[in-house]
Amino acid sequence: MFFASDNTGPAHPAILEALTRANEGYAMGYGADALMDEARERIRTLFEAPEAMVHLVATGTAANSLALATMTAPYETIFCSPTAHIHEDECNAPEFYSGGAKLTIVGSEDKITPDALRIAIEGEETRGVHGPQRGPVSITQVTERGQVYSLDEIAKLTTIASDYALQTHLDGARFANAAASLGCTPAEMTWKAGIDAVSFGGTKNGCVGVEAVIFFDPAKEREFELRRKRGGHLFSKHRYLSAQMAAYLADGLWLDLATRANAACERLVDGLRALPEARLTYTPQANIIFLDMSRAMHQRLLAGGAVYYVLAGDPEVGPSDEMLPARLVCDWSITEAQIDAFLALAKG
């Protein structure tokens, strides 16, 4: 009953088998391997973008930070939500890799709204050389509160960014979960909606550790390559990244795994909604649940071996009916039996 995060689950056997095959013999390094050619073409086909720039890194932090550094001058600011990975979870890596660009928080929720974005953009470039200049907009999809931007919501944000000649980056650590939730194609969720660059995640969805950075304007390629190398994120034995991504995209595995995780989350949500000691704080739309549970329910779950994050308060000390916030995340490998066991403990 492990619901702490989708980066804690196992890699899918097909990914491990691909790594084993890639380990045979010799291959050119630094991305010159044949598997990288295969992975690149699969991504271009999937995104309906035959000219797109595609490169791989091992972590989401590297993908987001290097992509945004390529899009942002040191004297500019990146517009993002207060819960964005780049703001909450990456230890100022975007600022570091961009050479000092800052982040401007847009609104107060996990989703950026058009009105809030326009206000935030209008608030910059108001002090001449004394203040930051306007830079790209970064959207987290799925958001860190488990919500999904609709295609219309994305298009509205990219249109506003375009009104100010700004580019838009999509942080897709859970890209596959969002695509499965929306029932859309990768192209529809990205360049067809006005997105300029994507961090396409694999690590949280059954891979060992691989993320793709995609620029739909190939003119950015040389700069990204230099920044990746300078930043220490160009793998020498690159074939082990390539093998993962090629296998991840083979036969729709990327979408199948996300669909499994989303379905597991839906089953868990249905069970939790029936419990009087649980209250959802956001409507789950992919594979992440935020909710309040009574301290008594927390105690039953934790004593029974459930693993998840209690976000505030001490689950062991205090009134049994006090509600404490928690986060649950389903990965591709969670079984119905594990979900049912969790719900049985929760019910008491």
Contacts in CASP RR format, 6 or more apart in sequence:
PFRMAT RR
TARGET T0000
AUTHOR 0000-0000-0000
METHOD contacts of the structure
MODEL  1
MFFASDNTGPAHPAILEALTRANEGYAMGYGADALMDEARERIRTLFEAP
EAMVHLVATGTAANSLALATMTAPYETIFCSPTAHIHEDECNAPEFYSGG
AKLTIVGSEDKITPDALRIAIEGEETRGVHGPQRGPVSITQVTERGQVYS
LDEIAKLTTIASDYALQTHLDGARFANAAASLGCTPAEMTWKAGIDAVSF
GGTKNGCVGVEAVIFFDPAKEREFELRRKRGGHLFSKHRYLSAQMAAYLA
DGLWLDLATRANAACERLVDGLRALPEARLTYTPQANIIFLDMSRAMHQR
LLAGGAVYYVLAGDPEVGPSDEMLPARLVCDWSITEAQIDAFLALAKG
1 301 0 8 1.000
1 304 0 8 1.000
1 305 0 8 1.000
1 306 0 8 1.000
1 307 0 8 1.000
1 338 0 8 1.000
1 341 0 8 1.000
1 342 0 8 1.000
1 345 0 8 1.000
2 8 0 8 1.000
2 9 0 8 1.000
2 307 0 8 1.000
2 334 0 8 1.000
2 338 0 8 1.000
3 268 0 8 1.000
3 306 0 8 1.000
3 307 0 8 1.000
3 308 0 8 1.000
3 328 0 8 1.000
3 329 0 8 1.000
3 330 0 8 1.000
3 334 0 8 1.000
3 342 0 8 1.000
4 307 0 8 1.000
4 308 0 8 1.000
4 309 0 8 1.000
4 329 0 8 1.000
5 204 0 8 1.000
5 309 0 8 1.000
5 329 0 8 1.000
5 331 0 8 1.000
6 174 0 8 1.000
6 204 0 8 1.000
6 205 0 8 1.000
6 261 0 8 1.000
6 287 0 8 1.000
6 329 0 8 1.000
6 330 0 8 1.000
6 331 0 8 1.000
6 332 0 8 1.000
7 203 0 8 1.000
7 204 0 8 1.000
8 331 0 8 1.000
9 206 0 8 1.000
9 331 0 8 1.000
9 333 0 8 1.000
10 206 0 8 1.000
10 333 0 8 1.000
11 206 0 8 1.000
11 207 0 8 1.000
11 208 0 8 1.000
12 206 0 8 1.000
12 207 0 8 1.000
12 253 0 8 1.000
12 257 0 8 1.000
12 332 0 8 1.000
12 333 0 8 1.000
14 247 0 8 1.000
14 250 0 8 1.000
14 253 0 8 1.000
15 206 0 8 1.000
15 207 0 8 1.000
15 208 0 8 1.000
15 244 0 8 1.000
15 247 0 8 1.000
15 248 0 8 1.000
16 208 0 8 1.000
17 247 0 8 1.000
18 243 0 8 1.000
18 244 0 8 1.000
18 246 0 8 1.000
18 247 0 8 1.000
19 208 0 8 1.000
19 240 0 8 1.000
19 243 0 8 1.000
19 244 0 8 1.000
21 243 0 8 1.000
22 35 0 8 1.000
22 239 0 8 1.000
22 240 0 8 1.000
22 242 0 8 1.000
22 243 0 8 1.000
23 240 0 8 1.000
27 33 0 8 1.000
27 34 0 8 1.000
27 35 0 8 1.000
27 239 0 8 1.000
29 235 0 8 1.000
29 236 0 8 1.000
29 237 0 8 1.000
29 238 0 8 1.000
29 239 0 8 1.000
30 234 0 8 1.000
30 235 0 8 1.000
30 236 0 8 1.000
30 238 0 8 1.000
31 56 0 8 1.000
31 234 0 8 1.000
31 235 0 8 1.000
31 238 0 8 1.000
31 239 0 8 1.000
31 242 0 8 1.000
32 238 0 8 1.000
33 238 0 8 1.000
33 239 0 8 1.000
33 242 0 8 1.000
35 239 0 8 1.000
35 242 0 8 1.000
35 243 0 8 1.000
35 246 0 8 1.000
36 56 0 8 1.000
36 238 0 8 1.000
36 239 0 8 1.000
36 241 0 8 1.000
36 242 0 8 1.000
38 242 0 8 1.000
38 246 0 8 1.000
39 54 0 8 1.000
39 56 0 8 1.000
39 212 0 8 1.000
39 242 0 8 1.000
39 245 0 8 1.000
39 246 0 8 1.000
39 249 0 8 1.000
40 54 0 8 1.000
42 245 0 8 1.000
42 246 0 8 1.000
42 249 0 8 1.000
42 250 0 8 1.000
43 52 0 8 1.000
43 54 0 8 1.000
43 200 0 8 1.000
43 212 0 8 1.000
43 214 0 8 1.000
43 245 0 8 1.000
43 249 0 8 1.000
44 50 0 8 1.000
44 51 0 8 1.000
44 52 0 8 1.000
44 54 0 8 1.000
46 186 0 8 1.000
46 249 0 8 1.000
47 186 0 8 1.000
47 187 0 8 1.000
47 190 0 8 1.000
47 191 0 8 1.000
47 198 0 8 1.000
47 214 0 8 1.000
47 216 0 8 1.000
48 185 0 8 1.000
48 186 0 8 1.000
48 187 0 8 1.000
49 187 0 8 1.000
49 191 0 8 1.000
49 214 0 8 1.000
49 216 0 8 1.000
51 216 0 8 1.000
51 218 0 8 1.000
52 214 0 8 1.000
52 215 0 8 1.000
52 216 0 8 1.000
52 218 0 8 1.000
53 213 0 8 1.000
53 214 0 8 1.000
53 215 0 8 1.000
53 216 0 8 1.000
53 217 0 8 1.000
53 218 0 8 1.000
53 220 0 8 1.000
53 221 0 8 1.000
53 224 0 8 1.000
54 212 0 8 1.000
54 213 0 8 1.000
54 214 0 8 1.000
55 212 0 8 1.000
55 213 0 8 1.000
55 221 0 8 1.000
55 224 0 8 1.000
55 225 0 8 1.000
55 228 0 8 1.000
56 210 0 8 1.000
56 211 0 8 1.000
56 212 0 8 1.000
56 213 0 8 1.000
56 235 0 8 1.000
56 238 0 8 1.000
56 241 0 8 1.000
56 242 0 8 1.000
56 245 0 8 1.000
57 63 0 8 1.000
57 66 0 8 1.000
57 210 0 8 1.000
57 211 0 8 1.000
57 213 0 8 1.000
57 228 0 8 1.000
57 233 0 8 1.000
57 241 0 8 1.000
58 209 0 8 1.000
58 210 0 8 1.000
58 211 0 8 1.000
58 233 0 8 1.000
58 235 0 8 1.000
58 241 0 8 1.000
59 203 0 8 1.000
59 209 0 8 1.000
59 211 0 8 1.000
59 233 0 8 1.000
60 85 0 8 1.000
60 173 0 8 1.000
60 199 0 8 1.000
60 201 0 8 1.000
60 203 0 8 1.000
60 211 0 8 1.000
61 85 0 8 1.000
61 89 0 8 1.000
61 90 0 8 1.000
61 91 0 8 1.000
61 93 0 8 1.000
62 93 0 8 1.000
62 211 0 8 1.000
62 228 0 8 1.000
62 233 0 8 1.000
63 199 0 8 1.000
63 200 0 8 1.000
63 201 0 8 1.000
63 211 0 8 1.000
63 212 0 8 1.000
63 213 0 8 1.000
64 85 0 8 1.000
64 86 0 8 1.000
64 90 0 8 1.000
64 93 0 8 1.000
64 94 0 8 1.000
64 138 0 8 1.000
64 169 0 8 1.000
64 171 0 8 1.000
64 199 0 8 1.000
65 86 0 8 1.000
65 90 0 8 1.000
65 93 0 8 1.000
65 94 0 8 1.000
65 96 0 8 1.000
65 97 0 8 1.000
65 98 0 8 1.000
66 97 0 8 1.000
66 213 0 8 1.000
66 224 0 8 1.000
66 227 0 8 1.000
66 228 0 8 1.000
66 231 0 8 1.000
66 233 0 8 1.000
67 169 0 8 1.000
67 197 0 8 1.000
67 198 0 8 1.000
67 199 0 8 1.000
67 213 0 8 1.000
67 215 0 8 1.000
67 224 0 8 1.000
68 78 0 8 1.000
68 86 0 8 1.000
68 94 0 8 1.000
68 97 0 8 1.000
68 98 0 8 1.000
68 101 0 8 1.000
68 136 0 8 1.000
68 138 0 8 1.000
68 169 0 8 1.000
69 94 0 8 1.000
69 97 0 8 1.000
69 98 0 8 1.000
69 99 0 8 1.000
69 101 0 8 1.000
69 227 0 8 1.000
70 197 0 8 1.000
70 215 0 8 1.000
70 220 0 8 1.000
70 223 0 8 1.000
70 224 0 8 1.000
70 227 0 8 1.000
71 135 0 8 1.000
71 136 0 8 1.000
71 167 0 8 1.000
71 169 0 8 1.000
71 196 0 8 1.000
71 197 0 8 1.000
71 220 0 8 1.000
72 78 0 8 1.000
72 94 0 8 1.000
72 98 0 8 1.000
72 101 0 8 1.000
72 135 0 8 1.000
72 136 0 8 1.000
73 98 0 8 1.000
73 101 0 8 1.000
73 133 0 8 1.000
73 135 0 8 1.000
74 98 0 8 1.000
74 99 0 8 1.000
74 100 0 8 1.000
74 101 0 8 1.000
75 101 0 8 1.000
75 132 0 8 1.000
75 133 0 8 1.000
76 98 0 8 1.000
76 101 0 8 1.000
76 132 0 8 1.000
76 133 0 8 1.000
76 134 0 8 1.000
76 135 0 8 1.000
76 136 0 8 1.000
77 101 0 8 1.000
77 102 0 8 1.000
77 103 0 8 1.000
77 104 0 8 1.000
77 124 0 8 1.000
77 132 0 8 1.000
77 133 0 8 1.000
77 134 0 8 1.000
77 135 0 8 1.000
78 86 0 8 1.000
78 94 0 8 1.000
78 98 0 8 1.000
78 101 0 8 1.000
78 102 0 8 1.000
78 103 0 8 1.000
78 104 0 8 1.000
78 135 0 8 1.000
78 136 0 8 1.000
78 137 0 8 1.000
78 138 0 8 1.000
79 103 0 8 1.000
79 104 0 8 1.000
79 106 0 8 1.000
79 112 0 8 1.000
79 117 0 8 1.000
79 120 0 8 1.000
79 121 0 8 1.000
79 134 0 8 1.000
79 135 0 8 1.000
79 136 0 8 1.000
79 137 0 8 1.000
79 138 0 8 1.000
79 166 0 8 1.000
80 86 0 8 1.000
80 87 0 8 1.000
80 103 0 8 1.000
80 104 0 8 1.000
80 105 0 8 1.000
80 106 0 8 1.000
80 112 0 8 1.000
80 137 0 8 1.000
80 138 0 8 1.000
80 139 0 8 1.000
80 140 0 8 1.000
81 87 0 8 1.000
81 105 0 8 1.000
81 106 0 8 1.000
81 107 0 8 1.000
81 109 0 8 1.000
81 110 0 8 1.000
81 111 0 8 1.000
81 112 0 8 1.000
81 139 0 8 1.000
81 140 0 8 1.000
81 143 0 8 1.000
82 88 0 8 1.000
82 105 0 8 1.000
82 106 0 8 1.000
82 107 0 8 1.000
82 108 0 8 1.000
82 109 0 8 1.000
82 110 0 8 1.000
83 109 0 8 1.000
83 110 0 8 1.000
83 140 0 8 1.000
83 143 0 8 1.000
83 144 0 8 1.000
83 145 0 8 1.000
84 138 0 8 1.000
84 140 0 8 1.000
84 144 0 8 1.000
84 171 0 8 1.000
85 140 0 8 1.000
85 144 0 8 1.000
85 171 0 8 1.000
85 173 0 8 1.000
86 93 0 8 1.000
86 94 0 8 1.000
86 103 0 8 1.000
86 138 0 8 1.000
86 140 0 8 1.000
86 171 0 8 1.000
87 103 0 8 1.000
87 105 0 8 1.000
88 144 0 8 1.000
89 144 0 8 1.000
94 101 0 8 1.000
94 103 0 8 1.000
95 101 0 8 1.000
95 102 0 8 1.000
95 103 0 8 1.000
97 227 0 8 1.000
97 231 0 8 1.000
101 132 0 8 1.000
101 135 0 8 1.000
102 132 0 8 1.000
104 120 0 8 1.000
104 124 0 8 1.000
104 132 0 8 1.000
105 120 0 8 1.000
106 112 0 8 1.000
106 116 0 8 1.000
106 117 0 8 1.000
106 120 0 8 1.000
106 137 0 8 1.000
107 113 0 8 1.000
107 116 0 8 1.000
107 120 0 8 1.000
109 145 0 8 1.000
110 140 0 8 1.000
110 143 0 8 1.000
110 144 0 8 1.000
110 145 0 8 1.000
110 146 0 8 1.000
110 147 0 8 1.000
110 282 0 8 1.000
111 143 0 8 1.000
111 147 0 8 1.000
111 149 0 8 1.000
111 153 0 8 1.000
112 137 0 8 1.000
112 139 0 8 1.000
112 157 0 8 1.000
114 156 0 8 1.000
114 157 0 8 1.000
114 160 0 8 1.000
117 137 0 8 1.000
117 157 0 8 1.000
117 160 0 8 1.000
117 161 0 8 1.000
118 160 0 8 1.000
121 134 0 8 1.000
121 160 0 8 1.000
121 161 0 8 1.000
121 164 0 8 1.000
121 166 0 8 1.000
124 131 0 8 1.000
124 132 0 8 1.000
124 133 0 8 1.000
124 134 0 8 1.000
125 131 0 8 1.000
125 133 0 8 1.000
125 134 0 8 1.000
134 164 0 8 1.000
134 166 0 8 1.000
135 166 0 8 1.000
135 167 0 8 1.000
136 161 0 8 1.000
136 166 0 8 1.000
136 167 0 8 1.000
136 168 0 8 1.000
136 169 0 8 1.000
136 196 0 8 1.000
137 157 0 8 1.000
137 158 0 8 1.000
137 160 0 8 1.000
137 161 0 8 1.000
137 166 0 8 1.000
137 167 0 8 1.000
137 168 0 8 1.000
137 169 0 8 1.000
138 168 0 8 1.000
138 169 0 8 1.000
138 170 0 8 1.000
138 171 0 8 1.000
139 149 0 8 1.000
139 154 0 8 1.000
139 157 0 8 1.000
139 168 0 8 1.000
139 169 0 8 1.000
139 170 0 8 1.000
139 171 0 8 1.000
139 195 0 8 1.000
140 171 0 8 1.000
140 172 0 8 1.000
140 173 0 8 1.000
141 148 0 8 1.000
141 149 0 8 1.000
141 154 0 8 1.000
141 170 0 8 1.000
141 171 0 8 1.000
141 172 0 8 1.000
141 174 0 8 1.000
141 175 0 8 1.000
141 178 0 8 1.000
141 189 0 8 1.000
142 148 0 8 1.000
142 172 0 8 1.000
142 173 0 8 1.000
142 174 0 8 1.000
142 177 0 8 1.000
142 178 0 8 1.000
142 181 0 8 1.000
142 285 0 8 1.000
142 286 0 8 1.000
142 287 0 8 1.000
142 288 0 8 1.000
143 149 0 8 1.000
144 288 0 8 1.000
145 282 0 8 1.000
145 288 0 8 1.000
145 290 0 8 1.000
146 282 0 8 1.000
146 284 0 8 1.000
146 285 0 8 1.000
146 286 0 8 1.000
146 287 0 8 1.000
146 288 0 8 1.000
146 289 0 8 1.000
146 290 0 8 1.000
147 282 0 8 1.000
147 283 0 8 1.000
147 285 0 8 1.000
147 286 0 8 1.000
148 177 0 8 1.000
148 178 0 8 1.000
148 181 0 8 1.000
148 182 0 8 1.000
148 285 0 8 1.000
148 286 0 8 1.000
149 157 0 8 1.000
149 178 0 8 1.000
150 182 0 8 1.000
151 182 0 8 1.000
151 184 0 8 1.000
151 188 0 8 1.000
151 189 0 8 1.000
151 193 0 8 1.000
154 170 0 8 1.000
154 189 0 8 1.000
154 193 0 8 1.000
154 194 0 8 1.000
154 195 0 8 1.000
155 193 0 8 1.000
155 194 0 8 1.000
157 168 0 8 1.000
158 168 0 8 1.000
158 193 0 8 1.000
158 194 0 8 1.000
158 195 0 8 1.000
159 194 0 8 1.000
161 167 0 8 1.000
161 168 0 8 1.000
162 194 0 8 1.000
167 196 0 8 1.000
167 197 0 8 1.000
168 194 0 8 1.000
168 195 0 8 1.000
168 196 0 8 1.000
168 197 0 8 1.000
169 195 0 8 1.000
169 196 0 8 1.000
169 197 0 8 1.000
169 198 0 8 1.000
169 199 0 8 1.000
170 189 0 8 1.000
170 190 0 8 1.000
170 195 0 8 1.000
170 197 0 8 1.000
170 198 0 8 1.000
170 199 0 8 1.000
171 199 0 8 1.000
172 178 0 8 1.000
172 198 0 8 1.000
172 199 0 8 1.000
172 200 0 8 1.000
172 201 0 8 1.000
173 199 0 8 1.000
173 201 0 8 1.000
173 203 0 8 1.000
173 204 0 8 1.000
173 211 0 8 1.000
174 201 0 8 1.000
174 204 0 8 1.000
174 205 0 8 1.000
174 258 0 8 1.000
174 286 0 8 1.000
174 287 0 8 1.000
174 288 0 8 1.000
175 186 0 8 1.000
175 189 0 8 1.000
175 198 0 8 1.000
175 199 0 8 1.000
175 200 0 8 1.000
175 201 0 8 1.000
176 201 0 8 1.000
176 202 0 8 1.000
176 205 0 8 1.000
176 254 0 8 1.000
176 255 0 8 1.000
176 257 0 8 1.000
176 258 0 8 1.000
177 205 0 8 1.000
177 258 0 8 1.000
177 261 0 8 1.000
177 262 0 8 1.000
177 286 0 8 1.000
177 287 0 8 1.000
178 189 0 8 1.000
178 286 0 8 1.000
179 185 0 8 1.000
179 186 0 8 1.000
179 189 0 8 1.000
179 255 0 8 1.000
179 258 0 8 1.000
180 255 0 8 1.000
180 258 0 8 1.000
180 259 0 8 1.000
180 262 0 8 1.000
180 286 0 8 1.000
181 262 0 8 1.000
181 285 0 8 1.000
181 286 0 8 1.000
182 189 0 8 1.000
186 200 0 8 1.000
189 195 0 8 1.000
190 198 0 8 1.000
190 214 0 8 1.000
190 216 0 8 1.000
191 216 0 8 1.000
195 216 0 8 1.000
196 215 0 8 1.000
196 216 0 8 1.000
196 217 0 8 1.000
197 213 0 8 1.000
197 214 0 8 1.000
197 215 0 8 1.000
197 216 0 8 1.000
197 220 0 8 1.000
198 212 0 8 1.000
198 213 0 8 1.000
198 214 0 8 1.000
199 211 0 8 1.000
199 212 0 8 1.000
199 213 0 8 1.000
200 211 0 8 1.000
200 212 0 8 1.000
200 213 0 8 1.000
200 214 0 8 1.000
201 207 0 8 1.000
201 210 0 8 1.000
201 211 0 8 1.000
201 212 0 8 1.000
202 209 0 8 1.000
202 210 0 8 1.000
202 211 0 8 1.000
202 212 0 8 1.000
202 244 0 8 1.000
202 245 0 8 1.000
202 248 0 8 1.000
202 254 0 8 1.000
203 209 0 8 1.000
203 210 0 8 1.000
203 211 0 8 1.000
204 331 0 8 1.000
205 248 0 8 1.000
205 254 0 8 1.000
205 257 0 8 1.000
205 258 0 8 1.000
205 261 0 8 1.000
205 331 0 8 1.000
205 332 0 8 1.000
206 248 0 8 1.000
206 257 0 8 1.000
206 331 0 8 1.000
206 332 0 8 1.000
207 244 0 8 1.000
207 245 0 8 1.000
207 248 0 8 1.000
208 244 0 8 1.000
209 241 0 8 1.000
209 244 0 8 1.000
210 241 0 8 1.000
210 244 0 8 1.000
210 245 0 8 1.000
210 248 0 8 1.000
212 245 0 8 1.000
213 224 0 8 1.000
215 221 0 8 1.000
215 224 0 8 1.000
225 234 0 8 1.000
228 234 0 8 1.000
235 241 0 8 1.000
247 253 0 8 1.000
248 254 0 8 1.000
257 332 0 8 1.000
258 287 0 8 1.000
258 332 0 8 1.000
260 332 0 8 1.000
261 286 0 8 1.000
261 287 0 8 1.000
261 330 0 8 1.000
261 331 0 8 1.000
261 332 0 8 1.000
261 334 0 8 1.000
262 286 0 8 1.000
262 287 0 8 1.000
262 330 0 8 1.000
264 287 0 8 1.000
264 330 0 8 1.000
264 331 0 8 1.000
264 334 0 8 1.000
264 335 0 8 1.000
264 336 0 8 1.000
264 339 0 8 1.000
265 284 0 8 1.000
265 286 0 8 1.000
265 287 0 8 1.000
265 288 0 8 1.000
265 289 0 8 1.000
265 330 0 8 1.000
266 284 0 8 1.000
267 336 0 8 1.000
267 339 0 8 1.000
268 289 0 8 1.000
268 328 0 8 1.000
268 330 0 8 1.000
268 339 0 8 1.000
268 342 0 8 1.000
268 343 0 8 1.000
269 280 0 8 1.000
269 284 0 8 1.000
269 289 0 8 1.000
271 343 0 8 1.000
272 278 0 8 1.000
272 280 0 8 1.000
272 289 0 8 1.000
272 291 0 8 1.000
272 343 0 8 1.000
272 346 0 8 1.000
273 280 0 8 1.000
275 297 0 8 1.000
275 343 0 8 1.000
275 346 0 8 1.000
275 347 0 8 1.000
277 293 0 8 1.000
277 294 0 8 1.000
277 296 0 8 1.000
277 297 0 8 1.000
277 346 0 8 1.000
278 291 0 8 1.000
278 292 0 8 1.000
278 293 0 8 1.000
278 294 0 8 1.000
278 297 0 8 1.000
278 346 0 8 1.000
279 291 0 8 1.000
279 292 0 8 1.000
279 293 0 8 1.000
279 323 0 8 1.000
280 289 0 8 1.000
280 290 0 8 1.000
280 291 0 8 1.000
281 290 0 8 1.000
281 291 0 8 1.000
281 292 0 8 1.000
281 325 0 8 1.000
282 290 0 8 1.000
284 290 0 8 1.000
287 329 0 8 1.000
287 330 0 8 1.000
287 331 0 8 1.000
288 327 0 8 1.000
288 328 0 8 1.000
288 329 0 8 1.000
288 330 0 8 1.000
289 327 0 8 1.000
289 328 0 8 1.000
289 329 0 8 1.000
289 330 0 8 1.000
290 325 0 8 1.000
290 326 0 8 1.000
290 327 0 8 1.000
291 325 0 8 1.000
291 326 0 8 1.000
291 328 0 8 1.000
292 323 0 8 1.000
292 324 0 8 1.000
292 325 0 8 1.000
292 326 0 8 1.000
293 301 0 8 1.000
293 323 0 8 1.000
293 324 0 8 1.000
293 326 0 8 1.000
293 346 0 8 1.000
294 320 0 8 1.000
294 321 0 8 1.000
294 322 0 8 1.000
294 323 0 8 1.000
294 324 0 8 1.000
295 315 0 8 1.000
295 318 0 8 1.000
295 319 0 8 1.000
295 320 0 8 1.000
295 321 0 8 1.000
295 322 0 8 1.000
295 323 0 8 1.000
295 324 0 8 1.000
296 320 0 8 1.000
296 321 0 8 1.000
297 346 0 8 1.000
297 348 0 8 1.000
298 310 0 8 1.000
298 315 0 8 1.000
298 324 0 8 1.000
298 326 0 8 1.000
299 315 0 8 1.000
299 316 0 8 1.000
299 320 0 8 1.000
300 345 0 8 1.000
300 346 0 8 1.000
300 348 0 8 1.000
301 308 0 8 1.000
301 342 0 8 1.000
301 345 0 8 1.000
301 346 0 8 1.000
302 315 0 8 1.000
304 345 0 8 1.000
305 345 0 8 1.000
306 342 0 8 1.000
306 345 0 8 1.000
308 326 0 8 1.000
308 327 0 8 1.000
308 328 0 8 1.000
308 329 0 8 1.000
309 326 0 8 1.000
309 327 0 8 1.000
310 324 0 8 1.000
310 325 0 8 1.000
310 326 0 8 1.000
311 324 0 8 1.000
311 325 0 8 1.000
311 326 0 8 1.000
311 327 0 8 1.000
312 324 0 8 1.000
312 325 0 8 1.000
313 324 0 8 1.000
315 324 0 8 1.000
330 339 0 8 1.000
END
